[in-house]
Amino acid sequence: MRMHELQETLRKAPFEPFRIRLSDGRSFEVRHPEFAGLTRHSIFVGDPATDEEGPERMVQCDLMHVVSIEPVNGQTAPPK
């Protein structure tokens, strides 16, 4: 996955929670933009990230292994 694709997803207004899927089958949800950090080669995701509390730990995922991003629970923003 390219860094700019994740940047756009994290900066989207209004923010939409999303899930990243990795090449090894794991997936992580990003419930709030502050629960993710992006570098040129990695995304750090808060796990577990809930709406009420901050993450207990951060998981580092190499962007090379991010195979997809998708809305959480199929939620999408209403049409503008």
C-alpha positions as CSV (number, residue, x, y, z in Angstrom):
1,M,0.0,0.0,0.0
2,R,1.2,3.5,-0.7
3,M,1.7,5.9,2.1
4,H,-0.4,8.6,0.4
5,E,-3.4,6.3,0.2
6,L,-3.4,5.8,4.0
7,Q,-2.8,9.5,4.5
8,E,-5.9,10.4,2.5
9,T,-7.9,7.9,4.5
10,L,-6.6,9.2,7.9
11,R,-7.3,12.8,6.9
12,K,-10.7,12.3,5.4
13,A,-13.3,14.7,6.9
14,P,-15.5,13.5,8.4
15,F,-13.3,10.6,9.5
16,E,-14.6,7.1,8.7
17,P,-13.3,4.2,10.9
18,F,-11.5,1.7,8.7
19,R,-9.8,-1.7,8.8
20,I,-6.4,-2.5,7.4
21,R,-5.8,-6.1,6.2
22,L,-2.3,-7.5,6.1
23,S,-0.8,-10.1,3.8
24,D,-0.6,-12.6,6.8
25,G,-4.3,-12.5,7.3
26,R,-4.4,-10.2,10.4
27,S,-6.5,-7.1,10.4
28,F,-6.6,-4.0,12.6
29,E,-9.3,-1.4,13.0
30,V,-8.6,2.4,13.2
31,R,-11.5,3.9,15.1
32,H,-10.0,7.4,15.4
33,P,-7.3,9.2,13.4
34,E,-5.3,9.8,16.6
35,F,-5.1,6.0,17.1
36,A,-2.8,5.6,14.0
37,G,0.6,7.0,13.1
38,L,2.1,6.9,9.7
39,T,5.7,6.8,8.5
40,R,7.2,6.3,5.1
41,H,7.4,2.5,5.6
42,S,5.0,1.7,8.5
43,I,1.6,2.4,10.0
44,F,1.3,2.2,13.8
45,V,-2.2,1.2,14.9
46,G,-3.7,1.4,18.3
47,D,-4.9,-2.0,19.4
48,P,-7.6,-2.3,20.6
49,A,-8.9,1.1,19.6
50,T,-12.3,1.9,21.0
51,D,-14.4,5.0,20.6
52,E,-14.3,5.7,24.3
53,E,-10.8,4.9,25.3
54,G,-7.3,5.1,23.9
55,P,-5.4,2.1,22.7
56,E,-3.7,-0.3,25.1
57,R,-0.7,-0.8,22.8
58,M,0.5,0.1,19.3
59,V,1.1,-2.4,16.6
60,Q,3.6,-1.6,13.8
61,C,2.6,-2.8,10.3
62,D,4.9,-2.6,7.3
63,L,3.1,-0.8,4.5
64,M,4.4,-3.4,2.1
65,H,2.2,-5.9,3.9
66,V,-1.0,-3.8,3.9
67,V,-3.2,-5.4,1.2
68,S,-6.4,-3.5,1.7
69,I,-8.3,-0.8,3.6
70,E,-12.0,-1.0,4.1
71,P,-14.7,0.8,6.1
72,V,-15.5,-0.8,9.5
73,N,-18.9,-2.6,9.4
74,G,-19.4,-1.5,5.9
75,Q,-20.1,2.0,7.0
76,T,-19.6,4.7,4.5
77,A,-20.2,8.4,4.6
78,P,-23.5,9.7,3.4
79,P,-23.4,11.1,-0.2
80,K,-22.7,14.8,-0.4
